[in-house]
Every structure is written in C-alpha cells, then in structure tokens.
Amino acid sequence: MASTPHIVVLGGGSTGAGVTRDLAMRGFDVTLVEQGNLTHGTTGRMHGLLHSGGRYAVSDQSSARECIEENRVLRDIASHCVEETGGLFVKRPEDDEAYFQEKLEGCEACGIPAEVLSGAEARAMEPHLAEDIDKAIWVPDGAVDPFRLVVANAASAVEHGARVETHSEVTDLLVEDGDVVGVEVEHASGPGLRVHGTEGGREEIRADHVVNATGAWAGQIGDMAGVDIEVRPSKGVMTIMNVRQVDTVINRCRPKGDADIVVPHETTAILGTTDEEVDDPEDYPEERWEVDMMIDTLSELIPALEGARTIRSFWGVRPLYEPPDVGSTDPTDITRDFFLLDHDDRDDLSGMTSIVGGKFTTYRMMAEGISDHVCDRFGVDAACRTADVPLPGSEDFSVLRDYMDEFGLQSPIGRRSVERLGSRADEVLDTDGPNPVVCNCEAVTHAEVQDAIEGSGSDLNAVRIRTRATMGNCQGGFCAHRLAGELQDSYDEPTVREAWDELLQERWKGQRHALWGQQLSQAMLNYALHATTQNRDRDPADAPGSVDFAAFDAGPADAVDHGDTDRAGDTGVATDGGRDGD
Ligand SMILES: Cc1cc2nc3c(=O)[nH]c(=O)nc-3n(C[C@H](O)[C@H](O)[C@H](O)COP(=O)(O)OP(=O)(O)OC[C@H]3O[C@@H](n4cnc5c(N)ncnc54)[C@H](O)[C@@H]3O)c2cc1C
C-alpha cells in the first residue's frame, strides 16, 4: 500500500460523488468510476424534493430525523442548488383526520418545524389548490437540483485531487486471496471529455479499498465478487408539467399511495410518483397509464393540472435495502434509511464496503458515514468537513445582482444564470464578445454553454445537466441544433453529429409516453422542424458512401426516386428535396 491509500469509488450518483468529495477532502487518493454520465442512475431520475422529513414523520422517524438535519446542511453548503419553496401536507375532506394529527405529532417528535393552516390560508398561499382542501400542515420542504449538486461535488473532489472517470463501466472486481484489490473498467467510446481513460480501452485500476456506491446496481457489483447484496429496486414515475402550477411543494396528507406529491422545479412542476418493486434496475416497463394516473389523481389537489400540458415523463429506481430478516412485502414499507455493509465482517471478503439505501437528501450523511469507516480502516485521523465547507458555486451566494448593465444580459436571463452558477457567475458570464441566449426556454447563454463544454467536452447530455439547456418547454426543439453548433469550433463534424444525435434521443425518450393532444402537436412540430430544416429524418450525410450533391441541382422531379428507396443518400434528397413536396 502506498503511503496515501487509494480508494476507488463505484457509481457517480449523489452517494458516490459525495463519498469521493469527502474522502478527497480527508486526504485520500480517490478515483470515481461511473458507467454513464454523472447522475446517470437514480440521482438523475428523482423528484427533486429536498425532504424536510415530513413525508416520513409517521412511518419512518429515523429517516425523518436524518432528512431534517441534512435539509439544514444542504441549504447552507449548496445554496445554489436549493430553492426554499416550503411544503404543504394538504388534507382533502375524505382524508383521515387522525392521520393529519399523527403527521403533526410526528413532525414535532422529529424536530421538523410544522404549522397548521386552514384551507383558506393554504389557498391564499397556493391559489391553484382545490376549493375543498380542508387544511394543511406547512413544513420546510424544498426543491433541489440533483444535477447541479452532483457536478458540484465532483468538481470539488477534483479540486482536492480526485480522478473522476465517467463513461467507464466496471466489468469486474479484481479479487486476490479473498481480498478485493481493484476493478476492471471498460472506457466507452463516444462524445465527451476523456481525460484519463483510453476510448474503447480496458483498464485495471488497483486500489487499497473499493467503495460500492452503485445504488440499485449494488447487487450486480456484489455478484462480481460472489457476495449477496439484496437491494430491492423499486420504480417510480414522474411527469413534468410545462409550467409551474405551484410554488410550494404539495404533498397529500394520507398514509401512503401513488401520485401524492407535486414539486415545483425551476420553470416546471414535477408530479409523482409510484413505488413498485422491479427485478432489474435498467429493464422495466414504462407505461402511459402511469402518466395518466399522475395527472388524474393529482388533479384532485390541483384541478389546473387536468388541462395542463406535460413536457416529458421519466422513471427512476429506488435503491432500497432492508436487512435480510425483515422481508417487507410492500416496497412502501421498506425503510428509507441507509446501510453500510462491511463485506469483511459480513462476508469474509476484505477490501470492499457497500453503501445502500438512503435518500438523495441524506447523500452527504451517507458519504460521511462511509468515509468515517474508511478512515477507521486505514487509521487516518481526519475529520469530516463536508457539512461546513460550501460546494463550488455556493461559497458566496450574495444578493442577486442586476446583470443587465454588467454583462449586457436582460435581468431575467442574468437572474436565471446567477441562480444556476451561484458564486461562479462572474467568472463564467464575464466573457469577451457577445453572449447570446442559446436555449430560450431556460435562458441559457453561450457563455454558460461554453463553460459546460470546457467541463464535460463534446458530450451534450453532460452539457445539458450542467446548464439545463434543452430541459425546458420545447425539449430541445428550438435549441438542440444551436447547442450542437456550440461544439463546432472545438470538435470535428462526426463528433458533433454523434453528440447531437445522442441529445435528441435522450430528449425524445421522455416525451413518447404522453403523445396526445397538445403534447402530440409539439412532438410533430419538433419533428417537422428537425426534418425539414436540419434533415434529421434522413440525413444524406448519414448514408454510407459519399453524398450525390448533383442530385440537388437536378431539381426535385428528376432527382427523386418515387419508388421504394429507403435512404436519402440513394436519392440525394429527403425532406428538403421535395419527396413529399410534389
Ligand atoms: C421515483 C423516485 C423519486 C425520488 N425522489 C426523491 C426525492 O425527491 N428526494 C430525495 O431525497 N430522494 C428521492 N429519491 C431517492 C434518491 O433518488 C436516491 O436515493 C438517490 O438518488 C440514490 O443515489 P445513489 O448515488 O445511491 O444511486 P444512483 O444515483 O443510482 O448512482 C449509482 C450509479 O452507479 C452507476 N453504476 C452502476 N453500475 C455500474 C458499473 N458496473 N460501473 C460503473 N458505474 C455503475 C450507475 O450508472 C449510477 O449512476 C427518489 C427515488 C426515486 C426512484
């Protein structure tokens, strides 16, 4: 072992990024490996609720206490990732009065500030609440941006010397004499910044200790070393509405059930969710009825949702864990607490520890727990500082300034940018030359996009999670190509095309479950725009062989084969050449 122990952390979700930051700050040499982008797993597919603990104040008080503690910490250290919306637990006439009282007492018992409001008071706060809401309990829930927070953790870890490898899948654990001594990874090819790995190459990364923070995938990592990690993946759907119908988190005050929460998030509101155990964290059905249920049931709390437009839906898989002797049959009964599995004690396999369960809200506490454990294991005497040291961007979150004069940005655009960038706003926005808006829905400017490209290379999905570009109302319809254009100075054409395709695919996959009414019209509009102005349906440049540019000059009538020719490259023209235009 080198004098500074080398720890390999598996999984670039909130837990893995948090562990990497904590260990790096305590002086360890740390490598993080993630098979996709940062937040590729559950962390990129959650509700965005910074729990006050109110949700668990009756059913799971230990998790509720952890949530309120971490809720306070994250408001402090990650202020540019948190919106302090507050939350309401609202009671409809048919909801149980006794449960309302239990919720109130539970909050009190767990130290969660709670205040009872009448129906009228709640409606004064949130005018779209249903007329027949009886009353509500106010709690300090919030909204949190998981992408920004994980990127900030990874950036801080790198500042403290960590190596962060995305698009690097762990394909095997290296086990020698009952001791995990490292991992084998495969570095994917494709767009993005590849600082350390060789594209398409395999690498053995040897380590003094491995931390398995792969969430719902933790069992698969366990299998590689022959140990059982009984994660119980449970899926949930979330549907994003095109406007923010509420400014406060709205929870339904009833014991448990599907579709009982609305989280305001940036310009949108996110409806959720369900809780259904699945076998495989990557392969489970995503169905339209689940989306319908979100809208139908939550309209009982907010009738305006009924006529509103959705912009996309997505599913996530909770990495739930319960000790083997508990055996809950209903996933909603499984604790949201987290567990540290010391495989040395538990399975006689040294060199690896797994961290499973928990919540996004408690990621930092989980990271502290496992980092303490690693410190004990190596006799390192270094205190945890992650509850006190702000994340990059939150160091100086002073009053928002008017960026109109300073950087030539209209103030709403400046305000959105500075909310995202926090204390990095000056550094990023103070650019030479013009700074036009690239993504109108989310008010993301050229400077922010270029900053993200510097951080994540040509991977436009990574640029998206850093900036929110393409995540607004048009879902990339009017800006995906502009984003691709932002790459052109630094990358060659095939790389730009591949990144653009990946981005469009990623945007499309969340929209296809709700293709009716206005949603369908928008999808068709986007399709027509992309096909007719950008050749995205049958791009001659994608066809094998060279493009017959002469066919364009020959004019539509002569050039187009009206027979059964599939590829635009065969005819030289597609939508812009007039196949359907004559
Ligand atoms: C529907 C839903 C809603 C939720 N809402 C909330 C909420 O509002 N608030 C809240 O606090 N919590 C919420 N949660 C819980 C929260 O999202 C999770 O607890 C948390 O995100 C888990 O983070 P993680 O880092 O442990 O796992 P993940 O984010 O899944 O990270 C694990 C990572 O490991 C990677 N990985 C897996 N296998 C490999 C491999 N072989 N090689 C390399 N990398 C690998 C994966 O790609 C993944 O990125 C919600 C969960 C769900 C499902």
The ligand as an ORCA input file, in Angstrom:
! r2SCAN-3c Opt
* xyz 0 1
  C     -39.083      7.894     -8.283
  C     -38.066      8.377     -7.295
  C     -38.200      9.615     -6.693
  C     -37.278     10.028     -5.739
  N     -37.414     11.255     -5.206
  C     -36.548     11.667     -4.266
  C     -36.656     12.973     -3.739
  O     -37.489     13.752     -4.184
  N     -35.794     13.343     -2.768
  C     -34.836     12.502     -2.293
  O     -34.130     12.893     -1.371
  N     -34.676     11.261     -2.805
  C     -35.502     10.830     -3.782
  N     -35.362      9.611     -4.340
  C     -34.278      8.734     -3.865
  C     -32.950      9.155     -4.477
  O     -33.111      9.481     -5.814
  C     -31.918      8.039     -4.367
  O     -31.888      7.557     -3.065
  C     -30.524      8.539     -4.728
  O     -30.556      9.285     -5.914
  C     -29.598      7.356     -4.881
  O     -28.330      7.828     -5.259
  P     -27.138      6.826     -5.431
  O     -25.938      7.611     -5.735
  O     -27.071      5.937     -4.231
  O     -27.564      5.901     -6.659
  P     -27.515      6.267     -8.215
  O     -27.847      7.669     -8.467
  O     -28.327      5.244     -8.926
  O     -25.989      6.077     -8.557
  C     -25.407      4.815     -8.778
  C     -24.556      4.922    -10.021
  O     -23.806      3.728    -10.186
  C     -23.597      3.571    -11.569
  N     -23.217      2.178    -11.865
  C     -23.971      1.093    -11.733
  N     -23.293      0.000    -12.131
  C     -22.066      0.447    -12.535
  C     -20.934     -0.196    -13.069
  N     -20.903     -1.519    -13.292
  N     -19.859      0.559    -13.374
  C     -19.858      1.905    -13.178
  N     -20.925      2.556    -12.690
  C     -22.013      1.836    -12.359
  C     -24.947      3.941    -12.161
  O     -24.841      4.285    -13.527
  C     -25.381      5.092    -11.283
  O     -25.118      6.358    -11.860
  C     -36.229      9.178     -5.337
  C     -36.070      7.946     -5.974
  C     -36.975      7.563     -6.961
  C     -36.782      6.268     -7.658
*
